[in-house]
């Protein structure tokens, strides 16, 4: 299907699942803009476009994201890059010079897992990722984010599976803050860790590796964390490539987002 005058697609959040969606959309020619917090809380930072907030620019696989102001959106898109705006409330949607209610889509990929707040304007397509969204009530389409045979599926009615409250796979892989404070990293993402090795320190308390593996993600040192908050991720395989490639889950969810966008465009033909 030829895509003439593609809609501008905003993605709220620039974490790993949001990045998978952004890559899928970008690769087929959709202009994509990411809206982020002033201090993003992404853990798998090496494969998250949100990292541009800290580094000014960040490349994931073959695509570069760049921290910009609203007046730099168009020139950044024309350069083939993904603009990242610090705009947690999606205020840019009210800017009639940059957006149009008739040709702007929104993907909420913040994974808040709670009912979202109302948007400042009505849009032709609002896609929600995971729990908290209900198609036909607070969005138009919901994408399943939980690993199962329904991962990445598009729901035009109803909701995704409820949040289990438990991490997928071996729960030991998730590193949690031992105290309130800031993460002082002692290992870099992509480095091999041995069981019991000190990975980071939070308020003088150590974060230890639960088993041998590769450090797949770690919270940025500028983020203030709270006790028991997820701050890192260990992969049990000795394969550092997992730290530089978008995950199968993120690509599956991104495929669902792309499907929903194309279904909406087909309605407009």
Secondary structure, 3 states (H helix, E strand, C coil): CCCCCCCEEEEECCCHHHHHHHHHHHHCCCCEEEEECCCCCCCCHHHCHHHHHHHCEEEECCEEEEECCHHHHHHHHHCCCEEEEECCCCHHHHCCCCCCCCCEEEEECCCCCCCCCCCCCCCCEEEEECCCCEECCCECEEECCCCCCCCCCEECCEECCCCCCCCCCCHHHEEECCCCEEEEECCCCCCEECCCCEEEEECCEEEECCCCEEEEEECCCCCEECCCCEEEEEECCCCHHHHCCCCHHHHHHHHHHHHHHHHHHHHHC
